[in-house]
């Protein structure tokens, strides 16, 4: 279970990093993706157990104009 939590944490931190690099607020990105702001904030939070579907991950990647694999890289 810890390994899953670590993967979701990496994904969330990468979403946050890329979002900030694109000068987007979490509120703006959530609106662009048609996601609730709370859900996106939970994804980006280090200490919250949040999961994400492949479809949602692909949507966020499309909106941020990055390859989905960027979310899996450990930085």
mmCIF file of the N, C-alpha and C atoms, coordinates in Angstrom:
data_MODEL
# 
_entry.id   MODEL 
# 
loop_
_atom_site.group_PDB 
_atom_site.id 
_atom_site.type_symbol 
_atom_site.label_atom_id 
_atom_site.label_alt_id 
_atom_site.label_comp_id 
_atom_site.label_asym_id 
_atom_site.label_entity_id 
_atom_site.label_seq_id 
_atom_site.pdbx_PDB_ins_code 
_atom_site.Cartn_x 
_atom_site.Cartn_y 
_atom_site.Cartn_z 
_atom_site.occupancy 
_atom_site.B_iso_or_equiv 
_atom_site.pdbx_formal_charge 
_atom_site.auth_seq_id 
_atom_site.auth_comp_id 
_atom_site.auth_asym_id 
_atom_site.auth_atom_id 
_atom_site.pdbx_PDB_model_num 
ATOM 1   N N  . UNK A 1 1  ? 0.809   -1.193 0.000   1.00 0.00 ? 1  UNK A N  1 
ATOM 2   C CA . UNK A 1 1  ? 0.000   0.000  0.000   1.00 0.00 ? 1  UNK A CA 1 
ATOM 3   C C  . UNK A 1 1  ? 0.858   1.265  0.000   1.00 0.00 ? 1  UNK A C  1 
ATOM 4   N N  . UNK A 1 2  ? 1.973   1.222  0.711   1.00 0.00 ? 2  UNK A N  1 
ATOM 5   C CA . UNK A 1 2  ? 2.864   2.378  0.776   1.00 0.00 ? 2  UNK A CA 1 
ATOM 6   C C  . UNK A 1 2  ? 3.390   2.745  -0.609  1.00 0.00 ? 2  UNK A C  1 
ATOM 7   N N  . UNK A 1 3  ? 3.669   1.742  -1.440  1.00 0.00 ? 3  UNK A N  1 
ATOM 8   C CA . UNK A 1 3  ? 4.166   1.984  -2.782  1.00 0.00 ? 3  UNK A CA 1 
ATOM 9   C C  . UNK A 1 3  ? 3.134   2.736  -3.620  1.00 0.00 ? 3  UNK A C  1 
ATOM 10  N N  . UNK A 1 4  ? 1.856   2.346  -3.507  1.00 0.00 ? 4  UNK A N  1 
ATOM 11  C CA . UNK A 1 4  ? 0.795   3.051  -4.224  1.00 0.00 ? 4  UNK A CA 1 
ATOM 12  C C  . UNK A 1 4  ? 0.721   4.504  -3.784  1.00 0.00 ? 4  UNK A C  1 
ATOM 13  N N  . UNK A 1 5  ? 0.783   4.718  -2.483  1.00 0.00 ? 5  UNK A N  1 
ATOM 14  C CA . UNK A 1 5  ? 0.712   6.079  -1.947  1.00 0.00 ? 5  UNK A CA 1 
ATOM 15  C C  . UNK A 1 5  ? 1.862   6.913  -2.495  1.00 0.00 ? 5  UNK A C  1 
ATOM 16  N N  . UNK A 1 6  ? 3.052   6.310  -2.587  1.00 0.00 ? 6  UNK A N  1 
ATOM 17  C CA . UNK A 1 6  ? 4.216   7.005  -3.113  1.00 0.00 ? 6  UNK A CA 1 
ATOM 18  C C  . UNK A 1 6  ? 4.016   7.385  -4.580  1.00 0.00 ? 6  UNK A C  1 
ATOM 19  N N  . UNK A 1 7  ? 3.448   6.508  -5.371  1.00 0.00 ? 7  UNK A N  1 
ATOM 20  C CA . UNK A 1 7  ? 3.204   6.795  -6.789  1.00 0.00 ? 7  UNK A CA 1 
ATOM 21  C C  . UNK A 1 7  ? 2.235   7.958  -6.933  1.00 0.00 ? 7  UNK A C  1 
ATOM 22  N N  . UNK A 1 8  ? 1.135   7.920  -6.153  1.00 0.00 ? 8  UNK A N  1 
ATOM 23  C CA . UNK A 1 8  ? 0.163   9.008  -6.228  1.00 0.00 ? 8  UNK A CA 1 
ATOM 24  C C  . UNK A 1 8  ? 0.760   10.325 -5.749  1.00 0.00 ? 8  UNK A C  1 
ATOM 25  N N  . UNK A 1 9  ? 1.647   10.266 -4.779  1.00 0.00 ? 9  UNK A N  1 
ATOM 26  C CA . UNK A 1 9  ? 2.329   11.464 -4.302  1.00 0.00 ? 9  UNK A CA 1 
ATOM 27  C C  . UNK A 1 9  ? 3.226   12.052 -5.395  1.00 0.00 ? 9  UNK A C  1 
ATOM 28  N N  . UNK A 1 10 ? 3.964   11.202 -6.087  1.00 0.00 ? 10 UNK A N  1 
ATOM 29  C CA . UNK A 1 10 ? 4.822   11.648 -7.190  1.00 0.00 ? 10 UNK A CA 1 
ATOM 30  C C  . UNK A 1 10 ? 3.977   12.298 -8.278  1.00 0.00 ? 10 UNK A C  1 
ATOM 31  N N  . UNK A 1 11 ? 2.878   11.654 -8.637  1.00 0.00 ? 11 UNK A N  1 
ATOM 32  C CA . UNK A 1 11 ? 1.988   12.199 -9.671  1.00 0.00 ? 11 UNK A CA 1 
ATOM 33  C C  . UNK A 1 11 ? 1.470   13.568 -9.236  1.00 0.00 ? 11 UNK A C  1 
ATOM 34  N N  . UNK A 1 12 ? 0.988   13.651 -8.014  1.00 0.00 ? 12 UNK A N  1 
ATOM 35  C CA . UNK A 1 12 ? 0.434   14.910 -7.521  1.00 0.00 ? 12 UNK A CA 1 
ATOM 36  C C  . UNK A 1 12 ? 1.455   16.025 -7.474  1.00 0.00 ? 12 UNK A C  1 
ATOM 37  N N  . UNK A 1 13 ? 2.654   15.711 -7.025  1.00 0.00 ? 13 UNK A N  1 
ATOM 38  C CA . UNK A 1 13 ? 3.700   16.732 -6.963  1.00 0.00 ? 13 UNK A CA 1 
ATOM 39  C C  . UNK A 1 13 ? 4.114   17.192 -8.360  1.00 0.00 ? 13 UNK A C  1 
ATOM 40  N N  . UNK A 1 14 ? 4.120   16.270 -9.321  1.00 0.00 ? 14 UNK A N  1 
ATOM 41  C CA . UNK A 1 14 ? 4.453   16.653 -10.689 1.00 0.00 ? 14 UNK A CA 1 
ATOM 42  C C  . UNK A 1 14 ? 3.355   17.501 -11.322 1.00 0.00 ? 14 UNK A C  1 
ATOM 43  N N  . UNK A 1 15 ? 2.107   17.180 -11.041 1.00 0.00 ? 15 UNK A N  1 
ATOM 44  C CA . UNK A 1 15 ? 1.012   18.025 -11.534 1.00 0.00 ? 15 UNK A CA 1 
ATOM 45  C C  . UNK A 1 15 ? 1.186   19.439 -10.986 1.00 0.00 ? 15 UNK A C  1 
ATOM 46  N N  . UNK A 1 16 ? 1.446   19.533 -9.704  1.00 0.00 ? 16 UNK A N  1 
ATOM 47  C CA . UNK A 1 16 ? 1.622   20.841 -9.064  1.00 0.00 ? 16 UNK A CA 1 
ATOM 48  C C  . UNK A 1 16 ? 2.802   21.605 -9.660  1.00 0.00 ? 16 UNK A C  1 
ATOM 49  N N  . UNK A 1 17 ? 3.935   20.913 -9.831  1.00 0.00 ? 17 UNK A N  1 
ATOM 50  C CA . UNK A 1 17 ? 5.138   21.554 -10.382 1.00 0.00 ? 17 UNK A CA 1 
ATOM 51  C C  . UNK A 1 17 ? 4.890   22.078 -11.791 1.00 0.00 ? 17 UNK A C  1 
ATOM 52  N N  . UNK A 1 18 ? 4.314   21.234 -12.636 1.00 0.00 ? 18 UNK A N  1 
ATOM 53  C CA . UNK A 1 18 ? 4.076   21.627 -14.032 1.00 0.00 ? 18 UNK A CA 1 
ATOM 54  C C  . UNK A 1 18 ? 3.034   22.738 -14.093 1.00 0.00 ? 18 UNK A C  1 
ATOM 55  N N  . UNK A 1 19 ? 2.000   22.637 -13.272 1.00 0.00 ? 19 UNK A N  1 
ATOM 56  C CA . UNK A 1 19 ? 0.976   23.683 -13.232 1.00 0.00 ? 19 UNK A CA 1 
ATOM 57  C C  . UNK A 1 19 ? 1.612   25.031 -12.901 1.00 0.00 ? 19 UNK A C  1 
ATOM 58  N N  . UNK A 1 20 ? 2.497   25.040 -11.902 1.00 0.00 ? 20 UNK A N  1 
ATOM 59  C CA . UNK A 1 20 ? 3.162   26.285 -11.513 1.00 0.00 ? 20 UNK A CA 1 
ATOM 60  C C  . UNK A 1 20 ? 4.103   26.781 -12.608 1.00 0.00 ? 20 UNK A C  1 
ATOM 61  N N  . UNK A 1 21 ? 4.787   25.862 -13.296 1.00 0.00 ? 21 UNK A N  1 
ATOM 62  C CA . UNK A 1 21 ? 5.664   26.250 -14.405 1.00 0.00 ? 21 UNK A CA 1 
ATOM 63  C C  . UNK A 1 21 ? 4.861   26.928 -15.513 1.00 0.00 ? 21 UNK A C  1 
ATOM 64  N N  . UNK A 1 22 ? 3.598   26.535 -15.655 1.00 0.00 ? 22 UNK A N  1 
ATOM 65  C CA . UNK A 1 22 ? 2.719   27.105 -16.679 1.00 0.00 ? 22 UNK A CA 1 
ATOM 66  C C  . UNK A 1 22 ? 1.973   28.339 -16.149 1.00 0.00 ? 22 UNK A C  1 
ATOM 67  N N  . UNK A 1 23 ? 2.328   28.765 -14.932 1.00 0.00 ? 23 UNK A N  1 
ATOM 68  C CA . UNK A 1 23 ? 1.717   29.936 -14.304 1.00 0.00 ? 23 UNK A CA 1 
ATOM 69  C C  . UNK A 1 23 ? 0.200   29.823 -14.182 1.00 0.00 ? 23 UNK A C  1 
ATOM 70  N N  . UNK A 1 24 ? -0.251  28.640 -13.795 1.00 0.00 ? 24 UNK A N  1 
ATOM 71  C CA . UNK A 1 24 ? -1.676  28.413 -13.580 1.00 0.00 ? 24 UNK A CA 1 
ATOM 72  C C  . UNK A 1 24 ? -1.935  28.213 -12.090 1.00 0.00 ? 24 UNK A C  1 
ATOM 73  N N  . UNK A 1 25 ? -3.035  28.749 -11.610 1.00 0.00 ? 25 UNK A N  1 
ATOM 74  C CA . UNK A 1 25 ? -3.455  28.456 -10.250 1.00 0.00 ? 25 UNK A CA 1 
ATOM 75  C C  . UNK A 1 25 ? -4.155  27.105 -10.262 1.00 0.00 ? 25 UNK A C  1 
ATOM 76  N N  . UNK A 1 26 ? -4.269  26.511 -9.097  1.00 0.00 ? 26 UNK A N  1 
ATOM 77  C CA . UNK A 1 26 ? -4.994  25.242 -9.017  1.00 0.00 ? 26 UNK A CA 1 
ATOM 78  C C  . UNK A 1 26 ? -6.466  25.451 -9.371  1.00 0.00 ? 26 UNK A C  1 
ATOM 79  N N  . UNK A 1 27 ? -7.017  26.597 -9.030  1.00 0.00 ? 27 UNK A N  1 
ATOM 80  C CA . UNK A 1 27 ? -8.410  26.895 -9.371  1.00 0.00 ? 27 UNK A CA 1 
ATOM 81  C C  . UNK A 1 27 ? -8.597  26.972 -10.888 1.00 0.00 ? 27 UNK A C  1 
ATOM 82  N N  . UNK A 1 28 ? -7.678  27.651 -11.556 1.00 0.00 ? 28 UNK A N  1 
ATOM 83  C CA . UNK A 1 28 ? -7.759  27.783 -13.019 1.00 0.00 ? 28 UNK A CA 1 
ATOM 84  C C  . UNK A 1 28 ? -7.631  26.412 -13.690 1.00 0.00 ? 28 UNK A C  1 
ATOM 85  N N  . UNK A 1 29 ? -6.660  25.606 -13.255 1.00 0.00 ? 29 UNK A N  1 
ATOM 86  C CA . UNK A 1 29 ? -6.480  24.284 -13.852 1.00 0.00 ? 29 UNK A CA 1 
ATOM 87  C C  . UNK A 1 29 ? -7.705  23.414 -13.599 1.00 0.00 ? 29 UNK A C  1 
ATOM 88  N N  . UNK A 1 30 ? -8.246  23.471 -12.406 1.00 0.00 ? 30 UNK A N  1 
ATOM 89  C CA . UNK A 1 30 ? -9.424  22.651 -12.119 1.00 0.00 ? 30 UNK A CA 1 
ATOM 90  C C  . UNK A 1 30 ? -10.586 23.032 -13.025 1.00 0.00 ? 30 UNK A C  1 
ATOM 91  N N  . UNK A 1 31 ? -10.753 24.323 -13.275 1.00 0.00 ? 31 UNK A N  1 
ATOM 92  C CA . UNK A 1 31 ? -11.821 24.775 -14.180 1.00 0.00 ? 31 UNK A CA 1 
ATOM 93  C C  . UNK A 1 31 ? -11.546 24.332 -15.616 1.00 0.00 ? 31 UNK A C  1 
ATOM 94  N N  . UNK A 1 32 ? -10.304 24.412 -16.050 1.00 0.00 ? 32 UNK A N  1 
ATOM 95  C CA . UNK A 1 32 ? -9.941  24.015 -17.413 1.00 0.00 ? 32 UNK A CA 1 
ATOM 96  C C  . UNK A 1 32 ? -10.171 22.520 -17.635 1.00 0.00 ? 32 UNK A C  1 
ATOM 97  N N  . UNK A 1 33 ? -10.030 21.734 -16.560 1.00 0.00 ? 33 UNK A N  1 
ATOM 98  C CA . UNK A 1 33 ? -10.199 20.280 -16.642 1.00 0.00 ? 33 UNK A CA 1 
ATOM 99  C C  . UNK A 1 33 ? -11.601 19.827 -16.239 1.00 0.00 ? 33 UNK A C  1 
ATOM 100 N N  . UNK A 1 34 ? -12.426 20.769 -15.810 1.00 0.00 ? 34 UNK A N  1 
ATOM 101 C CA . UNK A 1 34 ? -13.763 20.452 -15.313 1.00 0.00 ? 34 UNK A CA 1 
ATOM 102 C C  . UNK A 1 34 ? -13.702 19.491 -14.126 1.00 0.00 ? 34 UNK A C  1 
ATOM 103 N N  . UNK A 1 35 ? -12.758 19.751 -13.225 1.00 0.00 ? 35 UNK A N  1 
ATOM 104 C CA . UNK A 1 35 ? -12.600 18.983 -11.983 1.00 0.00 ? 35 UNK A CA 1 
ATOM 105 C C  . UNK A 1 35 ? -12.912 19.904 -10.818 1.00 0.00 ? 35 UNK A C  1 
ATOM 106 N N  . UNK A 1 36 ? -13.314 19.327 -9.707  1.00 0.00 ? 36 UNK A N  1 
ATOM 107 C CA . UNK A 1 36 ? -13.530 20.179 -8.542  1.00 0.00 ? 36 UNK A CA 1 
ATOM 108 C C  . UNK A 1 36 ? -12.172 20.662 -8.032  1.00 0.00 ? 36 UNK A C  1 
ATOM 109 N N  . UNK A 1 37 ? -12.184 21.872 -7.515  1.00 0.00 ? 37 UNK A N  1 
ATOM 110 C CA . UNK A 1 37 ? -10.948 22.455 -7.000  1.00 0.00 ? 37 UNK A CA 1 
ATOM 111 C C  . UNK A 1 37 ? -10.425 21.634 -5.824  1.00 0.00 ? 37 UNK A C  1 
ATOM 112 N N  . UNK A 1 38 ? -11.320 21.169 -4.971  1.00 0.00 ? 38 UNK A N  1 
ATOM 113 C CA . UNK A 1 38 ? -10.923 20.353 -3.824  1.00 0.00 ? 38 UNK A CA 1 
ATOM 114 C C  . UNK A 1 38 ? -10.236 19.065 -4.237  1.00 0.00 ? 38 UNK A C  1 
ATOM 115 N N  . UNK A 1 39 ? -10.757 18.431 -5.293  1.00 0.00 ? 39 UNK A N  1 
ATOM 116 C CA . UNK A 1 39 ? -10.151 17.189 -5.788  1.00 0.00 ? 39 UNK A CA 1 
ATOM 117 C C  . UNK A 1 39 ? -8.726  17.450 -6.271  1.00 0.00 ? 39 UNK A C  1 
ATOM 118 N N  . UNK A 1 40 ? -8.538  18.502 -7.058  1.00 0.00 ? 40 UNK A N  1 
ATOM 119 C CA . UNK A 1 40 ? -7.204  18.815 -7.563  1.00 0.00 ? 40 UNK A CA 1 
ATOM 120 C C  . UNK A 1 40 ? -6.255  19.150 -6.420  1.00 0.00 ? 40 UNK A C  1 
ATOM 121 N N  . UNK A 1 41 ? -6.725  19.919 -5.441  1.00 0.00 ? 41 UNK A N  1 
ATOM 122 C CA . UNK A 1 41 ? -5.881  20.250 -4.293  1.00 0.00 ? 41 UNK A CA 1 
ATOM 123 C C  . UNK A 1 41 ? -5.482  18.981 -3.533  1.00 0.00 ? 41 UNK A C  1 
ATOM 124 N N  . UNK A 1 42 ? -6.410  18.030 -3.406  1.00 0.00 ? 42 UNK A N  1 
ATOM 125 C CA . UNK A 1 42 ? -6.089  16.762 -2.739  1.00 0.00 ? 42 UNK A CA 1 
ATOM 126 C C  . UNK A 1 42 ? -5.056  15.974 -3.537  1.00 0.00 ? 42 UNK A C  1 
ATOM 127 N N  . UNK A 1 43 ? -5.158  15.980 -4.866  1.00 0.00 ? 43 UNK A N  1 
ATOM 128 C CA . UNK A 1 43 ? -4.168  15.286 -5.696  1.00 0.00 ? 43 UNK A CA 1 
ATOM 129 C C  . UNK A 1 43 ? -2.768  15.860 -5.458  1.00 0.00 ? 43 UNK A C  1 
ATOM 130 N N  . UNK A 1 44 ? -2.710  17.165 -5.338  1.00 0.00 ? 44 UNK A N  1 
ATOM 131 C CA . UNK A 1 44 ? -1.418  17.837 -5.203  1.00 0.00 ? 44 UNK A CA 1 
ATOM 132 C C  . UNK A 1 44 ? -0.853  17.789 -3.782  1.00 0.00 ? 44 UNK A C  1 
ATOM 133 N N  . UNK A 1 45 ? -1.687  17.486 -2.809  1.00 0.00 ? 45 UNK A N  1 
ATOM 134 C CA . UNK A 1 45 ? -1.248  17.482 -1.413  1.00 0.00 ? 45 UNK A CA 1 
ATOM 135 C C  . UNK A 1 45 ? -0.391  16.245 -1.125  1.00 0.00 ? 45 UNK A C  1 
ATOM 136 N N  . UNK A 1 46 ? 0.696   16.437 -0.422  1.00 0.00 ? 46 UNK A N  1 
ATOM 137 C CA . UNK A 1 46 ? 1.620   15.338 -0.119  1.00 0.00 ? 46 UNK A CA 1 
ATOM 138 C C  . UNK A 1 46 ? 1.047   14.347 0.880   1.00 0.00 ? 46 UNK A C  1 
ATOM 139 N N  . UNK A 1 47 ? 0.222   14.814 1.781   1.00 0.00 ? 47 UNK A N  1 
ATOM 140 C CA . UNK A 1 47 ? -0.208  13.965 2.880   1.00 0.00 ? 47 UNK A CA 1 
ATOM 141 C C  . UNK A 1 47 ? -1.645  13.460 2.750   1.00 0.00 ? 47 UNK A C  1 
ATOM 142 N N  . UNK A 1 48 ? -2.235  13.576 1.594   1.00 0.00 ? 48 UNK A N  1 
ATOM 143 C CA . UNK A 1 48 ? -3.616  13.147 1.384   1.00 0.00 ? 48 UNK A CA 1 
ATOM 144 C C  . UNK A 1 48 ? -3.624  11.938 0.452   1.00 0.00 ? 48 UNK A C  1 
ATOM 145 N N  . UNK A 1 49 ? -4.365  10.913 0.846   1.00 0.00 ? 49 UNK A N  1 
ATOM 146 C CA . UNK A 1 49 ? -4.514  9.742  -0.017  1.00 0.00 ? 49 UNK A CA 1 
ATOM 147 C C  . UNK A 1 49 ? -5.564  10.043 -1.087  1.00 0.00 ? 49 UNK A C  1 
ATOM 148 N N  . UNK A 1 50 ? -5.123  10.379 -2.259  1.00 0.00 ? 50 UNK A N  1 
ATOM 149 C CA . UNK A 1 50 ? -6.024  10.659 -3.375  1.00 0.00 ? 50 UNK A CA 1 
ATOM 150 C C  . UNK A 1 50 ? -5.617  9.780  -4.547  1.00 0.00 ? 50 UNK A C  1 
ATOM 151 N N  . UNK A 1 51 ? -6.582  9.248  -5.229  1.00 0.00 ? 51 UNK A N  1 
ATOM 152 C CA . UNK A 1 51 ? -6.302  8.444  -6.411  1.00 0.00 ? 51 UNK A CA 1 
ATOM 153 C C  . UNK A 1 51 ? -6.753  9.201  -7.646  1.00 0.00 ? 51 UNK A C  1 
ATOM 154 N N  . UNK A 1 52 ? -6.259  8.765  -8.795  1.00 0.00 ? 52 UNK A N  1 
ATOM 155 C CA . UNK A 1 52 ? -6.595  9.424  -10.049 1.00 0.00 ? 52 UNK A CA 1 
ATOM 156 C C  . UNK A 1 52 ? -6.735  8.369  -11.130 1.00 0.00 ? 52 UNK A C  1 
ATOM 157 N N  . UNK A 1 53 ? -7.730  8.525  -11.981 1.00 0.00 ? 53 UNK A N  1 
ATOM 158 C CA . UNK A 1 53 ? -7.919  7.593  -13.088 1.00 0.00 ? 53 UNK A CA 1 
ATOM 159 C C  . UNK A 1 53 ? -6.984  7.964  -14.238 1.00 0.00 ? 53 UNK A C  1 
ATOM 160 N N  . UNK A 1 54 ? -6.738  7.017  -15.092 1.00 0.00 ? 54 UNK A N  1 
ATOM 161 C CA . UNK A 1 54 ? -5.916  7.261  -16.284 1.00 0.00 ? 54 UNK A CA 1 
ATOM 162 C C  . UNK A 1 54 ? -6.576  8.330  -17.150 1.00 0.00 ? 54 UNK A C  1 
ATOM 163 N N  . UNK A 1 55 ? -7.895  8.284  -17.248 1.00 0.00 ? 55 UNK A N  1 
ATOM 164 C CA . UNK A 1 55 ? -8.616  9.266  -18.063 1.00 0.00 ? 55 UNK A CA 1 
ATOM 165 C C  . UNK A 1 55 ? -8.414  10.679 -17.538 1.00 0.00 ? 55 UNK A C  1 
ATOM 166 N N  . UNK A 1 56 ? -8.492  10.837 -16.219 1.00 0.00 ? 56 UNK A N  1 
ATOM 167 C CA . UNK A 1 56 ? -8.298  12.160 -15.627 1.00 0.00 ? 56 UNK A CA 1 
ATOM 168 C C  . UNK A 1 56 ? -6.855  12.603 -15.772 1.00 0.00 ? 56 UNK A C  1 
ATOM 169 N N  . UNK A 1 57 ? -5.929  11.692 -15.590 1.00 0.00 ? 57 UNK A N  1 
ATOM 170 C CA . UNK A 1 57 ? -4.518  12.017 -15.759 1.00 0.00 ? 57 UNK A CA 1 
ATOM 171 C C  . UNK A 1 57 ? -4.243  12.448 -17.197 1.00 0.00 ? 57 UNK A C  1 
ATOM 172 N N  . UNK A 1 58 ? -4.831  11.763 -18.159 1.00 0.00 ? 58 UNK A N  1 
ATOM 173 C CA . UNK A 1 58 ? -4.660  12.117 -19.572 1.00 0.00 ? 58 UNK A CA 1 
ATOM 174 C C  . UNK A 1 58 ? -5.260  13.496 -19.859 1.00 0.00 ? 58 UNK A C  1 
ATOM 175 N N  . UNK A 1 59 ? -6.394  13.799 -19.256 1.00 0.00 ? 59 UNK A N  1 
ATOM 176 C CA . UNK A 1 59 ? -7.028  15.106 -19.447 1.00 0.00 ? 59 UNK A CA 1 
ATOM 177 C C  . UNK A 1 59 ? -6.138  16.221 -18.899 1.00 0.00 ? 59 UNK A C  1 
ATOM 178 N N  . UNK A 1 60 ? -5.613  16.032 -17.707 1.00 0.00 ? 60 UNK A N  1 
ATOM 179 C CA . UNK A 1 60 ? -4.737  17.048 -17.118 1.00 0.00 ? 60 UNK A CA 1 
ATOM 180 C C  . UNK A 1 60 ? -3.490  17.228 -17.982 1.00 0.00 ? 60 UNK A C  1 
ATOM 181 N N  . UNK A 1 61 ? -2.931  16.128 -18.464 1.00 0.00 ? 61 UNK A N  1 
ATOM 182 C CA . UNK A 1 61 ? -1.751  16.208 -19.348 1.00 0.00 ? 61 UNK A CA 1 
ATOM 183 C C  . UNK A 1 61 ? -2.081  16.993 -20.608 1.00 0.00 ? 61 UNK A C  1 
ATOM 184 N N  . UNK A 1 62 ? -3.242  16.743 -21.177 1.00 0.00 ? 62 UNK A N  1 
ATOM 185 C CA . UNK A 1 62 ? -3.648  17.458 -22.403 1.00 0.00 ? 62 UNK A CA 1 
ATOM 186 C C  . UNK A 1 62 ? -3.793  18.954 -22.130 1.00 0.00 ? 62 UNK A C  1 
ATOM 187 N N  . UNK A 1 63 ? -4.457  19.285 -21.034 1.00 0.00 ? 63 UNK A N  1 
ATOM 188 C CA . UNK A 1 63 ? -4.658  20.698 -20.701 1.00 0.00 ? 63 UNK A CA 1 
ATOM 189 C C  . UNK A 1 63 ? -3.321  21.391 -20.425 1.00 0.00 ? 63 UNK A C  1 
ATOM 190 N N  . UNK A 1 64 ? -2.400  20.685 -19.762 1.00 0.00 ? 64 UNK A N  1 
ATOM 191 C CA . UNK A 1 64 ? -1.087  21.261 -19.462 1.00 0.00 ? 64 UNK A CA 1 
ATOM 192 C C  . UNK A 1 64 ? -0.114  21.153 -20.638 1.00 0.00 ? 64 UNK A C  1 
ATOM 193 N N  . UNK A 1 65 ? -0.542  20.474 -21.693 1.00 0.00 ? 65 UNK A N  1 
ATOM 194 C CA . UNK A 1 65 ? 0.273   20.295 -22.902 1.00 0.00 ? 65 UNK A CA 1 
ATOM 195 C C  . UNK A 1 65 ? 1.603   19.604 -22.597 1.00 0.00 ? 65 UNK A C  1 
ATOM 196 N N  . UNK A 1 66 ? 1.495   18.476 -21.867 1.00 0.00 ? 66 UNK A N  1 
ATOM 197 C CA . UNK A 1 66 ? 2.665   17.650 -21.574 1.00 0.00 ? 66 UNK A CA 1 
ATOM 198 C C  . UNK A 1 66 ? 2.315   16.190 -21.826 1.00 0.00 ? 66 UNK A C  1 
ATOM 199 N N  . UNK A 1 67 ? 3.330   15.388 -22.029 1.00 0.00 ? 67 UNK A N  1 
ATOM 200 C CA . UNK A 1 67 ? 3.120   13.956 -22.162 1.00 0.00 ? 67 UNK A CA 1 
ATOM 201 C C  . UNK A 1 67 ? 2.761   13.394 -20.787 1.00 0.00 ? 67 UNK A C  1 
ATOM 202 N N  . UNK A 1 68 ? 1.852   12.466 -20.768 1.00 0.00 ? 68 UNK A N  1 
ATOM 203 C CA . UNK A 1 68 ? 1.387   11.886 -19.505 1.00 0.00 ? 68 UNK A CA 1 
ATOM 204 C C  . UNK A 1 68 ? 2.545   11.294 -18.689 1.00 0.00 ? 68 UNK A C  1 
ATOM 205 N N  . UNK A 1 69 ? 3.591   10.862 -19.361 1.00 0.00 ? 69 UNK A N  1 
ATOM 206 C CA . UNK A 1 69 ? 4.736   10.276 -18.656 1.00 0.00 ? 69 UNK A CA 1 
ATOM 207 C C  . UNK A 1 69 ? 5.453   11.292 -17.764 1.00 0.00 ? 69 UNK A C  1 
ATOM 208 N N  . UNK A 1 70 ? 5.275   12.573 -18.031 1.00 0.00 ? 70 UNK A N  1 
ATOM 209 C CA . UNK A 1 70 ? 5.906   13.621 -17.188 1.00 0.00 ? 70 UNK A CA 1 
ATOM 210 C C  . UNK A 1 70 ? 5.438   13.544 -15.741 1.00 0.00 ? 70 UNK A C  1 
ATOM 211 N N  . UNK A 1 71 ? 4.230   13.029 -15.530 1.00 0.00 ? 71 UNK A N  1 
ATOM 212 C CA . UNK A 1 71 ? 3.682   12.936 -14.181 1.00 0.00 ? 71 UNK A CA 1 
ATOM 213 C C  . UNK A 1 71 ? 4.304   11.801 -13.380 1.00 0.00 ? 71 UNK A C  1 
ATOM 214 N N  . UNK A 1 72 ? 4.986   10.879 -14.033 1.00 0.00 ? 72 UNK A N  1 
ATOM 215 C CA . UNK A 1 72 ? 5.546   9.712  -13.358 1.00 0.00 ? 72 UNK A CA 1 
ATOM 216 C C  . UNK A 1 72 ? 7.025   9.856  -13.015 1.00 0.00 ? 72 UNK A C  1 
ATOM 217 N N  . UNK A 1 73 ? 7.627   10.937 -13.447 1.00 0.00 ? 73 UNK A N  1 
ATOM 218 C CA . UNK A 1 73 ? 9.066   11.131 -13.219 1.00 0.00 ? 73 UNK A CA 1 
ATOM 219 C C  . UNK A 1 73 ? 9.340   11.602 -11.809 1.00 0.00 ? 73 UNK A C  1 
ATOM 220 N N  . UNK A 1 74 ? 10.331  10.983 -11.191 1.00 0.00 ? 74 UNK A N  1 
ATOM 221 C CA . UNK A 1 74 ? 10.752  11.416 -9.861  1.00 0.00 ? 74 UNK A CA 1 
ATOM 222 C C  . UNK A 1 74 ? 11.739  12.571 -10.009 1.00 0.00 ? 74 UNK A C  1 
ATOM 223 N N  . UNK A 1 75 ? 11.428  13.659 -9.401  1.00 0.00 ? 75 UNK A N  1 
ATOM 224 C CA . UNK A 1 75 ? 12.287  14.850 -9.501  1.00 0.00 ? 75 UNK A CA 1 
ATOM 225 C C  . UNK A 1 75 ? 12.951  15.124 -8.187  1.00 0.00 ? 75 UNK A C  1 
# 
